[in-house]
Amino acid sequence: MKLSEESYAEFKRISDEQGIKYKDDVDMRNQANSLVRLVKTLQEGHFEREGWKQRLKDDPKGFSFESKGRNCSFCKQTVWGDIWYDKNGLKCLGCQEAFDTKLFPQYVFTDKKNEKHITPDSLADLCKLPTQTIHGLIRRGKIKARSAKSGKSIILKRENPNVGEVLHEAIKKRRLTLEKKNRDKKLTDEELKNLTGYFDTLIQIDQEQKRKKKNETSPS
């Protein structure tokens, strides 16, 4: 879309008022064109999403269409081929199958605070542990996870009643490893930061375990 000279002049006037400077007239015109393209893309995306919402009135369970490189809202992977859309947004067919078969419960979409579920990567970040440590615990059966064909995995709290003890042990082991590296002066800045944070994480886990035991022993 080519702007008129009047539009370029108006764009420059607004830019001057905002104190925005450009290298030259060519740079100003390029920036104006980029802004127009961005607005057009956002507008097209808005109308497209509104069209999907309207179609849900006829297909309330959802529908599939050609993805053309859109991303799954759940596993975040770029999808080529068909993608699924319903009230929970866009999903690759692998993730959608996990919900259809109830491998993944629907509440994961509303469990924003991770009170009922969490992903392995988020759990690793929460506990300041390497991601491979969490996946290792899953492979050894210490933590139970559910995995979709898309590769997305989730950990359900109700299926891991002893996850606190498992993480407590993993964090202690990791802390000992980092303390040894610290003595040998081989610790990176990130590892040093994690080492100091492990104490707070262990305290949080201990408090959660105490609350759990208190609830279990409290009379109904």
Buried (B, 14 or more C-beta within 10 A) or exposed (E): EEBEEEEBEEBBEEBEEEEEEBEEEEEBBEBBBEEBEEEEEEEEEEEEEEEBEEBBEEEEEBBBEEBEEBBBBBBEBEBEEEBBBBEBBBBBBBBBBBBEEEBBBEEBBEBEEBEBBBBBEBBBEBBBBBEEBBBBBBEEEBBEBBBBEBEBBBBBEEEBEEBBEBBBEBBEEBBEEBEEBEEEEEBEEEBEEBBEBBEEBBEEBEEBBEEEEEEEEEEE
